[in-house]
Amino acid sequence: MTPKLTLALCLLAAPALASQPGEYKTGPQTEHVAAPINLAPARPVPMAVMNYATFEATVDHADLADCPPAMAQPGRFCRLVLHGEALHVFGFSEDGDQPLQAVMELPVDSLQFAAH
């Protein structure tokens, strides 16, 4: 990251202080900006639902014979992904387009193997 970009991100992350409710003070970092970000109207962003066909084609994973007990439900199957320092279990519906229903993250160091 360039020093200018880092500085710009730090300045944007700084809170704007108000002396009274409804009054917003901004510093020189927001000069010539039409409206501070905290005054911008919130707009809902629709979330796309990932289905198993997309997951299967784009994510390296392992098939699990059974979902972990915390995610197990009738009509659900699970897949396992190792990413960085964590395991991610994805639970998909067996019905229709097989949409993603749940995701669980486990630290890799939580794995334990049975002693022989």
All heavy atoms as an XYZ file, in Angstrom:
861
protein
N       0.850     -1.160      0.000
C       0.000      0.000      0.000
C       0.904      1.233      0.000
O       1.879      1.284      0.732
C      -0.873     -0.024      1.260
C      -2.198      0.647      1.078
S      -3.233      0.612      2.558
C      -3.892     -1.011      2.509
N       0.578      2.214     -0.778
C       1.387      3.418     -0.841
C       1.163      4.256      0.405
O       0.090      4.188      1.026
C       1.034      4.258     -2.083
O      -0.291      4.741     -1.937
C       1.187      3.459     -3.359
N       2.158      5.083      0.786
C       1.975      5.922      1.981
C       0.783      6.866      1.853
O       0.073      7.101      2.817
C       3.292      6.701      2.071
C       4.291      5.848      1.362
C       3.531      5.143      0.277
N       0.546      7.419      0.653
C      -0.596      8.329      0.481
C      -1.916      7.607      0.669
O      -2.838      8.127      1.280
C      -0.553      8.981     -0.903
C       0.523     10.033     -1.037
C       0.466     10.679     -2.392
C       1.561     11.720     -2.544
N       1.540     12.351     -3.857
N      -2.017      6.371      0.135
C      -3.243      5.593      0.293
C      -3.452      5.233      1.751
O      -4.564      5.323      2.270
C      -3.194      4.332     -0.577
C      -4.399      3.412     -0.507
C      -5.678      4.151     -0.891
C      -4.204      2.219     -1.402
N      -2.386      4.845      2.448
C      -2.487      4.509      3.861
C      -2.969      5.717      4.660
O      -3.862      5.606      5.489
C      -1.127      4.037      4.394
O      -0.702      2.913      3.633
C      -1.210      3.651      5.859
N      -2.393      6.896      4.387
C      -2.805      8.113      5.083
C      -4.265      8.437      4.793
O      -5.041      8.768      5.695
C      -1.910      9.293      4.667
C      -2.269     10.649      5.275
C      -2.184     10.584      6.792
C      -1.371     11.728      4.728
N      -4.668      8.309      3.534
C      -6.061      8.601      3.174
C      -7.019      7.671      3.901
O      -8.058      8.099      4.404
C      -6.246      8.491      1.666
N      -6.675      6.381      3.991
C      -7.551      5.432      4.689
C      -7.623      5.735      6.176
O      -8.678      5.632      6.788
C      -7.064      4.003      4.455
C      -7.249      3.479      3.034
C      -6.597      2.118      2.881
C      -8.707      3.420      2.656
N      -6.499      6.139      6.772
C      -6.501      6.497      8.191
C      -7.373      7.715      8.443
O      -8.113      7.776      9.416
C      -5.080      6.752      8.671
S      -4.095      5.249      8.783
N      -7.277      8.706      7.565
C      -8.083      9.909      7.735
C      -9.565      9.622      7.573
O     -10.405     10.193      8.273
C      -7.642     10.991      6.754
C      -6.264     11.605      7.027
C      -5.883     12.542      5.895
C      -6.225     12.314      8.365
N      -9.903      8.741      6.650
C     -11.312      8.397      6.459
C     -11.865      7.628      7.641
O     -13.050      7.681      7.933
C     -11.495      7.591      5.170
C     -11.330      8.391      3.885
C     -11.368      7.453      2.690
C     -12.386      9.456      3.760
N     -10.998      6.876      8.334
C     -11.455      6.073      9.462
C     -11.621      6.907     10.728
O     -12.234      6.466     11.674
C     -10.467      4.929      9.716
N     -11.074      8.117     10.768
C     -11.185      8.965     11.953
C     -12.638      9.404     12.154
O     -13.309      9.784     11.208
C     -10.282     10.189     11.803
N     -13.141      9.349     13.399
C     -14.537      9.729     13.628
C     -14.732     11.237     13.517
O     -13.856     12.024     13.839
C     -14.799      9.257     15.059
C     -13.454      9.255     15.705
C     -12.470      8.915     14.611
N     -15.892     11.623     13.052
C     -16.272     13.040     13.023
C     -16.937     13.348     14.355
O     -17.832     12.642     14.793
C     -17.226     13.301     11.867
N     -16.484     14.399     15.016
C     -17.011     14.738     16.327
C     -18.130     15.767     16.187
O     -18.043     16.693     15.396
C     -15.892     15.295     17.209
C     -14.702     14.354     17.405
C     -13.611     15.059     18.189
C     -15.137     13.084     18.110
N     -19.157     15.623     16.992
C     -20.295     16.554     16.972
C     -20.393     17.205     18.338
O     -20.237     16.556     19.358
C     -21.581     15.820     16.647
N     -20.642     18.505     18.362
C     -20.801     19.185     19.640
C     -22.249     19.121     20.121
O     -22.520     19.259     21.286
C     -20.326     20.636     19.545
O     -21.052     21.319     18.553
N     -23.194     18.946     19.194
C     -24.597     18.805     19.518
C     -25.191     17.730     18.623
O     -24.698     17.504     17.527
C     -25.364     20.097     19.233
C     -24.817     21.332     19.856
C     -25.659     22.527     19.430
O     -26.876     22.444     19.371
N     -25.018     23.628     19.118
N     -26.266     17.084     19.056
C     -26.905     16.113     18.170
C     -27.300     16.781     16.857
O     -27.818     17.894     16.851
C     -28.131     15.653     18.957
C     -27.809     15.947     20.382
C     -26.908     17.167     20.353
N     -27.004     16.139     15.770
C     -27.358     16.666     14.463
C     -26.306     17.571     13.858
O     -26.381     17.921     12.697
N     -25.320     17.997     14.645
C     -24.250     18.856     14.117
C     -23.029     17.996     13.876
O     -22.583     17.258     14.747
C     -23.893     19.945     15.124
C     -22.799     20.877     14.626
C     -22.398     21.910     15.663
O     -23.145     22.109     16.633
O     -21.328     22.484     15.513
N     -22.489     18.054     12.676
C     -21.337     17.247     12.319
C     -20.162     18.150     12.016
O     -20.274     19.078     11.216
C     -21.648     16.370     11.100
C     -22.695     15.350     11.393
C     -24.036     15.612     11.134
C     -22.359     14.137     11.971
C     -25.010     14.683     11.424
C     -23.334     13.199     12.258
C     -24.654     13.469     11.986
O     -25.599     12.549     12.278
N     -19.061     17.901     12.688
C     -17.842     18.646     12.408
C     -16.938     17.754     11.574
O     -16.742     16.588     11.895
C     -17.133     19.037     13.701
C     -17.883     20.076     14.494
C     -17.070     20.556     15.652
C     -17.833     21.638     16.388
N     -17.061     22.200     17.469
N     -16.423     18.315     10.541
C     -15.497     17.572      9.702
C     -14.210     18.359      9.584
O     -14.193     19.579      9.706
C     -16.091     17.322      8.300
O     -16.382     18.580      7.703
C     -17.339     16.478      8.379
N     -13.145     17.645      9.362
C     -11.849     18.290      9.234
C     -11.496     18.532      7.785
O     -12.315     18.346      6.887
N     -10.263     18.946      7.548
C      -9.824     19.251      6.185
C      -9.856     18.036      5.261
O      -9.917     18.186      4.056
C      -8.398     19.771      6.376
C      -7.973     19.304      7.715
C      -9.212     19.145      8.535
N      -9.864     16.841      5.850
C      -9.882     15.642      5.007
C     -11.184     15.496      4.220
O     -11.240     14.768      3.243
C      -9.612     14.368      5.831
C     -10.749     13.942      6.734
C     -10.717     14.574      8.111
O     -10.063     15.574      8.332
N     -11.438     13.987      9.043
N     -12.238     16.211      4.621
C     -13.514     16.101      3.912
C     -13.850     17.354      3.119
O     -14.958     17.495      2.627
C     -14.666     15.804      4.892
O     -14.723     16.842      5.862
C     -14.490     14.454      5.556
N     -12.896     18.262      3.002
C     -13.125     19.478      2.237
C     -13.465     19.126      0.792
O     -12.864     18.230      0.210
C     -11.866     20.344      2.282
C     -12.049     21.707      1.681
C     -10.799     22.549      1.886
O      -9.732     22.137      1.419
O     -10.916     23.608      2.522
N     -14.434     19.784      0.223
C     -14.906     19.583     -1.146
C     -15.668     18.269     -1.338
O     -15.905     17.851     -2.454
C     -13.757     19.657     -2.168
C     -12.980     20.930     -2.068
N     -13.526     22.166     -2.335
C     -11.694     21.142     -1.701
C     -12.602     23.095     -2.151
N     -11.482     22.507     -1.767
N     -16.025     17.610     -0.255
C     -16.837     16.397     -0.339
C     -18.283     16.821     -0.178
O     -18.614     17.612      0.705
C     -16.441     15.384      0.761
C     -17.363     14.179      0.747
C     -14.999     14.954      0.579
N     -19.166     16.318     -1.015
C     -20.571     16.745     -0.999
C     -21.226     16.475      0.347
O     -21.946     17.304      0.871
C     -21.342     16.051     -2.116
N     -20.997     15.307      0.933
C     -21.565     14.980      2.237
C     -20.663     13.951      2.901
O     -20.185     13.037      2.250
C     -22.969     14.410      2.086
N     -20.420     14.093      4.192
C     -19.649     13.068      4.882
C     -20.363     11.718      4.777
O     -21.579     11.653      4.673
C     -19.613     13.547      6.329
C     -19.941     15.005      6.269
C     -20.815     15.184      5.056
N     -19.592     10.672      4.834
C     -20.156      9.328      4.650
C     -21.211      9.014      5.699
O     -22.171      8.297      5.430
C     -19.045      8.269      4.629
C     -19.610      6.934      4.189
C     -18.395      8.114      5.975
C     -18.940      6.345      3.024
N     -21.064      9.568      6.914
C     -22.051      9.269      7.951
C     -23.381      9.969      7.711
O     -24.352      9.718      8.398
C     -21.500      9.590      9.344
C     -21.061     11.027      9.479
O     -20.896     11.731      8.488
N     -20.849     11.470     10.706
N     -23.450     10.875      6.733
C     -24.710     11.519      6.394
C     -25.350     10.908      5.154
O     -26.466     11.249      4.801
C     -24.494     13.022      6.144
C     -24.027     13.838      7.342
C     -23.805     15.289      6.935
C     -25.008     13.748      8.482
N     -24.627     10.021      4.483
C     -25.159      9.392      3.273
C     -26.301      8.462      3.655
O     -26.236      7.769      4.669
C     -24.066      8.612      2.561
N     -27.374      8.441      2.879
C     -28.497      7.558      3.210
C     -28.097      6.092      3.056
O     -27.362      5.735      2.144
C     -29.569      7.937      2.188
C     -28.830      8.572      1.064
C     -27.607      9.202      1.655
N     -28.561      5.286      3.980
C     -28.280      3.848      3.913
C     -29.153      3.222      2.837
O     -30.328      3.553      2.713
C     -28.566      3.204      5.262
N     -28.554      2.364      2.039
C     -29.311      1.649      1.010
C     -29.089      0.163      1.213
O     -27.943     -0.281      1.334
C     -28.839      2.041     -0.386
C     -29.256      3.442     -0.766
C     -28.891      3.741     -2.189
N     -27.463      4.060     -2.198
C     -26.714      4.105     -3.285
N     -27.224      3.826     -4.448
N     -25.448      4.426     -3.218
N     -30.135     -0.610      1.273
C     -29.945     -2.053      1.427
C     -29.265     -2.622      0.184
O     -29.541     -2.219     -0.934
C     -31.359     -2.609      1.588
C     -32.256     -1.548      1.049
C     -31.534     -0.238      1.178
N     -28.357     -3.530      0.418
C     -27.654     -4.186     -0.677
C     -28.114     -5.637     -0.704
O     -27.943     -6.356      0.281
C     -26.129     -4.119     -0.468
C     -25.396     -4.848     -1.573
C     -25.684     -2.678     -0.376
N     -28.726     -6.071     -1.799
C     -29.183     -7.460     -1.839
C     -27.994     -8.411     -1.842
O     -26.985     -8.158     -2.483
C     -29.961     -7.544     -3.157
C     -29.471     -6.402     -3.975
C     -28.999     -5.350     -3.030
N     -28.116     -9.468     -1.073
C     -27.058    -10.471     -1.026
C     -27.373    -11.578     -2.016
O     -28.493    -12.052     -2.090
C     -26.942    -11.060      0.380
C     -26.342    -10.091      1.360
S     -25.780    -10.887      2.859
C     -24.714    -12.148      2.270
N     -26.388    -11.958     -2.753
C     -26.551    -13.083     -3.658
C     -26.423    -14.362     -2.844
O     -25.625    -14.444     -1.920
C     -25.482    -13.039     -4.739
N     -27.216    -15.330     -3.147
C     -27.156    -16.609     -2.461
C     -26.250    -17.532     -3.262
O     -26.461    -17.725     -4.456
C     -28.565    -17.231     -2.328
C     -28.490    -18.606     -1.715
C     -29.459    -16.318     -1.515
N     -25.236    -18.062     -2.596
C     -24.365    -19.007     -3.274
C     -25.046    -20.366     -3.285
O     -25.561    -20.816     -2.263
C     -23.012    -19.129     -2.587
C     -22.113    -20.166     -3.270
S     -20.494    -20.348     -2.542
C     -19.710    -18.895     -3.181
N     -25.050    -21.009     -4.431
C     -25.594    -22.359     -4.489
C     -24.438    -23.342     -4.643
O     -23.293    -22.959     -4.896
C     -26.638    -22.508     -5.597
C     -26.064    -22.258     -6.971
O     -24.877    -22.442     -7.224
N     -26.909    -21.830     -7.881
N     -24.750    -24.618     -4.468
C     -23.688    -25.620     -4.478
C     -23.009    -25.741     -5.837
O     -21.800    -25.956     -5.905
C     -24.205    -26.984     -4.008
C     -23.084    -27.971     -3.928
C     -22.062    -27.800     -2.992
C     -22.995    -29.039     -4.797
C     -20.999    -28.676     -2.926
C     -21.940    -29.927     -4.740
C     -20.938    -29.736     -3.797
O     -19.880    -30.608     -3.737
N     -23.724    -25.552     -6.928
C     -23.108    -25.656     -8.259
C     -21.988    -24.632     -8.412
O     -20.899    -24.947     -8.922
C     -24.165    -25.473     -9.345
N     -22.207    -23.411     -7.952
C     -21.174    -22.372     -8.013
C     -20.016    -22.701     -7.084
O     -18.851    -22.596     -7.447
C     -21.772    -20.995     -7.653
O     -22.837    -20.712     -8.557
C     -20.730    -19.901     -7.717
N     -20.338    -23.114     -5.863
C     -19.320    -23.487     -4.883
C     -18.456    -24.624     -5.420
O     -17.235    -24.561     -5.390
C     -20.006    -23.895     -3.573
C     -19.063    -24.322     -2.488
C     -18.521    -23.377     -1.626
C     -18.740    -25.660     -2.303
C     -17.667    -23.765     -0.612
C     -17.884    -26.058     -1.297
C     -17.343    -25.107     -0.440
N     -19.102    -25.665     -5.922
C     -18.401    -26.856     -6.436
C     -17.404    -26.479     -7.527
O     -16.287    -26.975     -7.572
C     -19.424    -27.856     -6.975
C     -18.840    -29.063     -7.677
C     -18.237    -30.093     -6.737
O     -18.632    -30.144     -5.564
O     -17.361    -30.847     -7.191
N     -17.807    -25.575     -8.404
C     -16.971    -25.206     -9.546
C     -15.860    -24.224     -9.196
O     -14.874    -24.137     -9.928
C     -17.855    -24.602    -10.640
N     -15.979    -23.490     -8.087
C     -15.036    -22.402     -7.826
C     -14.220    -22.509     -6.548
O     -13.245    -21.776     -6.391
C     -15.778    -21.053     -7.793
O     -16.764    -21.086     -6.753
C     -16.434    -20.746     -9.126
N     -14.581    -23.392     -5.634
C     -13.905    -23.456     -4.341
C     -13.293    -24.843     -4.140
O     -13.996    -25.855     -4.217
C     -14.897    -23.151     -3.187
C     -14.202    -23.250     -1.836
C     -15.524    -21.778     -3.372
N     -11.968    -24.884     -3.888
C     -11.317    -26.150     -3.543
C     -11.827    -26.582     -2.177
O     -11.772    -25.802     -1.214
C      -9.799    -25.984     -3.490
C      -9.187    -25.775     -4.867
O      -9.762    -26.279     -5.858
O      -8.139    -25.115     -4.946
N     -12.322    -27.806     -2.089
C     -12.948    -28.252     -0.851
C     -12.862    -29.764     -0.727
O     -12.476    -30.455     -1.656
C     -14.415    -27.813     -0.808
C     -15.237    -28.438     -1.897
N     -15.268    -27.927     -3.177
C     -16.031    -29.542     -1.895
C     -16.053    -28.699     -3.925
N     -16.536    -29.679     -3.165
N     -13.248    -30.251      0.437
C     -13.359    -31.683      0.697
C     -14.806    -31.983      1.062
O     -15.455    -31.210      1.771
C     -12.434    -32.088      1.840
N     -15.313    -33.107      0.570
C     -16.666    -33.540      0.922
C     -16.639    -34.157      2.318
O     -15.715    -34.900      2.659
C     -17.172    -34.583     -0.074
C     -17.320    -34.034     -1.484
O     -17.167    -32.818     -1.675
O     -17.585    -34.829     -2.394
N     -17.616    -33.848      3.126
C     -17.749    -34.455      4.446
C     -18.862    -35.491      4.403
O     -19.927    -35.232      3.834
C     -18.078    -33.395      5.501
C     -17.018    -32.330      5.754
C     -17.528    -31.302      6.762
C     -15.734    -32.966      6.269
N     -18.623    -36.641      5.012
C     -19.652    -37.681      5.057
C     -20.851    -37.194      5.873
O     -21.998    -37.488      5.535
C     -19.079    -38.963      5.663
N     -20.585    -36.448      6.937
C     -21.627    -35.909      7.804
C     -21.265    -34.475      8.173
O     -20.088    -34.120      8.253
C     -21.740    -36.719      9.100
C     -22.165    -38.150      8.853
O     -23.200    -38.354      8.193
O     -21.452    -39.064      9.320
N     -22.282    -33.666      8.429
C     -22.045    -32.313      8.926
C     -21.650    -32.390     10.400
O     -22.070    -33.312     11.104
C     -23.313    -31.466      8.797
S     -23.768    -31.060      7.101
N     -20.868    -31.429     10.889
C     -20.594    -31.382     12.324
C     -21.909    -31.273     13.091
O     -22.885    -30.706     12.577
C     -19.769    -30.103     12.493
C     -19.243    -29.779     11.140
C     -20.232    -30.333     10.165
N     -21.980    -31.810     14.303
C     -23.237    -31.785     15.064
C     -23.867    -30.402     15.170
O     -25.094    -30.279     15.120
C     -22.829    -32.308     16.448
C     -21.627    -33.167     16.181
C     -20.916    -32.515     15.029
N     -23.076    -29.353     15.280
C     -23.626    -27.997     15.419
C     -24.339    -27.534     14.151
O     -25.150    -26.617     14.197
C     -22.515    -27.016     15.775
N     -24.043    -28.165     13.011
C     -24.654    -27.749     11.747
C     -25.589    -28.802     11.158
O     -26.270    -28.537     10.185
C     -23.557    -27.441     10.716
C     -22.761    -26.192     11.029
S     -21.484    -25.885      9.800
C     -22.442    -25.512      8.346
N     -25.579    -29.975     11.729
C     -26.354    -31.085     11.169
C     -27.851    -30.804     11.234
O     -28.376    -30.382     12.261
C     -26.032    -32.370     11.923
N     -28.503    -30.998     10.105
C     -29.959    -30.876      9.996
C     -30.410    -31.821      8.897
O     -29.654    -32.072      7.948
C     -30.372    -29.459      9.598
C     -30.240    -28.442     10.673
C     -30.835    -27.093     10.235
O     -31.410    -26.959      9.165
N     -30.695    -26.102     11.090
N     -31.624    -32.339      8.993
C     -32.129    -33.154      7.894
C     -32.139    -32.338      6.604
O     -32.472    -31.149      6.612
C     -33.551    -33.513      8.320
C     -33.587    -33.303      9.800
C     -32.586    -32.222     10.088
N     -31.729    -32.936      5.514
C     -31.750    -32.246      4.223
C     -30.583    -31.308      3.994
O     -30.639    -30.437      3.141
N     -29.501    -31.475      4.753
C     -28.323    -30.617      4.608
C     -27.083    -31.476      4.410
O     -26.937    -32.519      5.026
C     -28.147    -29.748      5.846
C     -26.925    -28.835      5.766
C     -26.741    -27.991      6.998
N     -27.693    -26.893      6.994
C     -27.858    -26.048      7.996
N     -27.156    -26.181      9.102
N     -28.741    -25.079      7.913
N     -26.186    -31.021      3.541
C     -24.884    -31.667      3.394
C     -23.799    -30.609      3.561
O     -24.048    -29.407      3.403
C     -24.763    -32.383      2.044
C     -24.823    -31.481      0.839
C     -23.665    -31.041      0.219
C     -26.048    -31.088      0.317
C     -23.726    -30.218     -0.894
C     -26.120    -30.277     -0.805
C     -24.957    -29.832     -1.419
N     -22.584    -31.046      3.926
C     -21.525    -30.101      4.266
C     -20.246    -30.362      3.488
O     -19.963    -31.493      3.089
C     -21.225    -30.167      5.763
S     -22.572    -29.522      6.786
N     -19.502    -29.280      3.286
C     -18.210    -29.324      2.622
C     -17.210    -28.570      3.488
O     -17.563    -27.630      4.210
C     -18.271    -28.696      1.229
C     -19.253    -29.394      0.294
C     -18.802    -30.824      0.029
N     -19.645    -31.509     -0.930
C     -20.509    -32.480     -0.626
N     -20.675    -32.839      0.639
N     -21.200    -33.083     -1.560
N     -15.933    -28.959      3.417
C     -14.881    -28.401      4.254
C     -13.857    -27.673      3.406
O     -13.432    -28.175      2.362
C     -14.191    -29.531      5.026
C     -13.053    -29.132      5.950
C     -13.588    -28.377      7.152
C     -12.290    -30.371      6.393
N     -13.448    -26.480      3.865
C     -12.442    -25.671      3.175
C     -11.389    -25.267      4.195
O     -11.716    -24.796      5.290
C     -13.080    -24.397      2.561
C     -12.015    -23.494      1.958
C     -14.119    -24.775      1.516
N     -10.121    -25.436      3.834
C      -9.013    -24.954      4.647
C      -8.566    -23.637      4.039
O      -8.219    -23.571      2.853
C      -7.852    -25.955      4.643
C      -6.557    -25.488      5.313
C      -6.778    -25.212      6.788
C      -5.468    -26.526      5.116
N      -8.600    -22.566      4.837
C      -8.180    -21.256      4.346
C      -7.392    -20.568      5.452
O      -7.937    -20.274      6.521
C      -9.390    -20.412      3.952
C      -9.017    -19.066      3.410
N      -8.471    -18.891      2.170
C      -9.089    -17.841      3.970
C      -8.230    -17.609      1.973
N      -8.597    -16.948      3.054
N      -6.121    -20.311      5.203
C      -5.279    -19.661      6.205
C      -5.157    -20.514      7.446
O      -4.798    -21.688      7.382
N      -5.482    -19.942      8.570
C      -5.361    -20.618      9.861
C      -6.689    -21.192     10.346
O      -6.847    -21.459     11.529
C      -4.840    -19.623     10.909
C      -3.477    -19.044     10.586
C      -2.338    -20.030     10.816
O      -2.422    -20.805     11.784
O      -1.388    -20.028     10.022
N      -7.641    -21.360      9.437
C      -8.965    -21.807      9.870
C      -9.563    -22.819      8.901
O      -9.242    -22.846      7.719
C      -9.903    -20.617     10.010
N     -10.437    -23.635      9.454
C     -11.260    -24.550      8.667
C     -12.639    -23.916      8.569
O     -13.147    -23.366      9.546
C     -11.385    -25.900      9.376
C     -10.099    -26.666      9.579
C     -10.346    -27.846     10.513
C      -9.559    -27.160      8.254
N     -13.229    -23.985      7.396
C     -14.564    -23.450      7.202
C     -15.452    -24.585      6.720
O     -15.127    -25.267      5.758
C     -14.557    -22.325      6.160
C     -13.652    -21.201      6.545
N     -14.077    -20.147      7.314
C     -12.348    -20.978      6.277
C     -13.068    -19.318      7.501
N     -12.009    -19.801      6.888
N     -16.568    -24.764      7.410
C     -17.539    -25.776      7.018
C     -18.732    -25.046      6.412
O     -19.287    -24.131      7.023
C     -17.996    -26.627      8.223
C     -19.009    -27.677      7.779
C     -16.799    -27.284      8.898
N     -19.094    -25.431      5.193
C     -20.217    -24.832      4.474
C     -21.342    -25.847      4.434
O     -21.134    -26.992      4.029
C     -19.799    -24.472      3.043
C     -18.799    -23.344      2.971
C     -17.460    -23.565      3.211
C     -19.220    -22.060      2.662
C     -16.539    -22.531      3.150
C     -18.310    -21.017      2.589
C     -16.968    -21.253      2.835
N     -22.539    -25.435      4.839
C     -23.707    -26.305      4.831
C     -24.677    -25.888      3.749
O     -25.073    -24.720      3.675
N     -25.050    -26.832      2.880
C     -25.951    -26.560      1.757
C     -27.225    -27.377      1.890
O     -27.208    -28.497      2.413
C     -25.275    -26.939      0.436
C     -24.090    -26.087      0.097
C     -22.816    -26.444      0.523
C     -24.237    -24.924     -0.645
C     -21.712    -25.666      0.209
C     -23.137    -24.140     -0.962
C     -21.878    -24.514     -0.528
N     -28.310    -26.844      1.381
C     -29.577    -27.563      1.342
C     -29.519    -28.616      0.241
O     -28.915    -28.400     -0.809
C     -30.715    -26.586      1.042
O     -31.918    -27.296      0.799
N     -30.153    -29.747      0.474
C     -30.261    -30.774     -0.568
C     -31.373    -30.448     -1.562
O     -31.465    -31.066     -2.609
C     -30.518    -32.138      0.070
C     -29.340    -32.654      0.866
C     -29.623    -33.966      1.574
O     -30.807    -34.386      1.642
O     -28.667    -34.563      2.081
N     -32.212    -29.466     -1.250
C     -33.375    -29.137     -2.079
C     -33.072    -28.064     -3.123
O     -32.201    -27.220     -2.931
C     -34.532    -28.645     -1.203
C     -35.004    -29.708     -0.227
O     -34.933    -30.903     -0.576
O     -35.427    -29.333      0.878
N     -33.833    -28.091     -4.206
C     -33.808    -27.036     -5.224
C     -32.433    -26.782     -5.804
O     -31.737    -27.703     -6.227
N     -32.015    -25.508     -5.789
C     -30.702    -25.112     -6.304
C     -29.590    -25.367     -5.295
O     -28.460    -24.932     -5.497
C     -30.696    -23.618     -6.652
C     -31.492    -23.306     -7.904
O     -31.769    -24.240     -8.682
O     -31.838    -22.132     -8.095
N     -29.891    -26.030     -4.203
C     -28.941    -26.346     -3.140
C     -28.250    -25.078     -2.614
O     -27.028    -24.937     -2.672
C     -27.912    -27.369     -3.622
C     -28.551    -28.679     -4.028
C     -27.549    -29.692     -4.549
O     -26.697    -29.360     -5.384
N     -27.651    -30.913     -4.062
N     -29.039    -24.129     -2.082
C     -28.449    -22.876     -1.590
C     -27.630    -23.091     -0.315
O     -27.893    -24.004      0.472
C     -29.669    -22.004     -1.304
C     -30.756    -22.974     -0.996
C     -30.486    -24.169     -1.881
N     -26.646    -22.209     -0.135
C     -25.858    -22.183      1.082
C     -26.761    -21.793      2.244
O     -27.517    -20.827      2.157
C     -24.718    -21.164      0.940
C     -23.815    -20.971      2.145
C     -23.038    -22.241      2.458
C     -22.858    -19.817      1.900
N     -26.706    -22.559      3.330
C     -27.547    -22.282      4.496
C     -26.765    -21.849      5.727
O     -27.289    -21.146      6.577
C     -28.356    -23.528      4.864
C     -29.376    -23.918      3.844
C     -30.165    -25.138      4.283
O     -29.624    -26.044      4.932
N     -31.431    -25.164      3.941
N     -25.516    -22.304      5.840
C     -24.758    -22.013      7.056
C     -23.262    -22.127      6.778
O     -22.841    -22.875      5.900
C     -25.150    -22.993      8.165
N     -22.488    -21.364      7.557
C     -21.031    -21.430      7.500
C     -20.522    -21.416      8.932
O     -21.007    -20.658      9.772
C     -20.419    -20.228      6.740
C     -18.900    -20.302      6.728
C     -20.967    -20.148      5.329
N     -19.540    -22.266      9.206
C     -18.948    -22.330     10.537
C     -17.433    -22.285     10.372
O     -16.888    -22.919      9.474
C     -19.373    -23.618     11.238
C     -18.837    -23.768     12.638
S     -19.559    -25.193     13.521
C     -18.729    -26.543     12.709
N     -16.757    -21.528     11.220
C     -15.307    -21.424     11.183
C     -14.715    -22.066     12.431
O     -15.215    -21.855     13.533
C     -14.885    -19.959     11.110
C     -13.383    -19.773     11.032
C     -12.986    -18.316     10.938
O     -13.556    -17.593     10.104
O     -12.099    -17.902     11.703
N     -13.651    -22.838     12.230
C     -12.952    -23.483     13.340
C     -11.461    -23.205     13.198
O     -10.917    -23.364     12.104
C     -13.161    -25.004     13.314
C     -14.591    -25.506     13.350
C     -14.657    -26.947     12.902
C     -15.114    -25.375     14.765
N     -10.770    -22.822     14.276
C      -9.321    -22.642     14.179
C      -8.649    -23.983     13.889
O      -9.075    -25.024     14.392
C      -8.918    -22.119     15.551
C     -10.156    -21.921     16.328
C     -11.296    -22.532     15.588
N      -7.618    -23.968     13.066
C      -6.915    -25.205     12.713
C      -6.381    -25.896     13.962
O      -6.416    -27.113     14.060
C      -5.775    -24.921     11.705
C      -4.904    -26.144     11.494
C      -6.345    -24.460     10.383
N      -5.920    -25.133     14.948
C      -5.348    -25.750     16.152
C      -6.401    -26.420     17.032
O      -6.085    -27.034     18.032
C      -4.509    -24.761     16.945
C      -5.289    -23.556     17.440
O      -6.522    -23.492     17.241
O      -4.645    -22.654     18.013
N      -7.686    -26.337     16.665
C      -8.717    -27.034     17.425
C      -8.834    -28.501     17.022
O      -9.529    -29.276     17.674
C     -10.072    -26.342     17.264
O     -10.562    -26.507     15.956
N      -8.152    -28.884     15.927
C      -8.177    -30.279     15.485
C      -7.396    -31.156     16.448
O      -6.319    -30.790     16.905
C      -7.539    -30.424     14.103
C      -8.319    -29.891     12.925
C      -7.497    -30.057     11.660
C      -9.627    -30.614     12.784
N      -7.952    -32.307     16.745
C      -7.267    -33.284     17.576
C      -7.382    -34.631     16.905
O      -8.448    -35.002     16.413
C      -7.886    -33.333     18.966
C      -7.711    -32.035     19.735
C      -8.296    -32.132     21.136
O      -8.769    -33.182     21.555
N      -8.251    -31.030     21.848
N      -6.281    -35.361     16.887
C      -6.275    -36.684     16.289
C      -6.154    -37.729     17.378
O      -5.468    -37.529     18.391
C      -5.111    -36.808     15.295
C      -5.244    -35.881     14.119
C      -4.581    -34.667     14.099
C      -6.053    -36.203     13.053
C      -4.715    -33.797     13.036
C      -6.205    -35.342     11.977
C      -5.524    -34.132     11.967
N      -6.834    -38.844     17.180
C      -6.791    -39.926     18.167
C      -5.398    -40.555     18.190
O      -4.754    -40.710     17.154
C      -7.829    -40.989     17.815
N      -4.932    -40.862     19.382
C      -3.626    -41.515     19.535
C      -3.757    -42.990     19.145
O      -4.785    -43.607     19.377
C      -3.143    -41.381     20.958
N      -2.725    -43.535     18.565
C      -2.755    -44.949     18.151
C      -2.278    -45.822     19.245
O      -1.487    -45.639     20.018
C      -1.889    -45.162     16.919
C      -2.513    -44.485     15.720
N      -2.748    -45.115     14.583
C      -2.925    -43.235     15.489
C      -3.286    -44.297     13.689
N      -3.396    -43.138     14.245
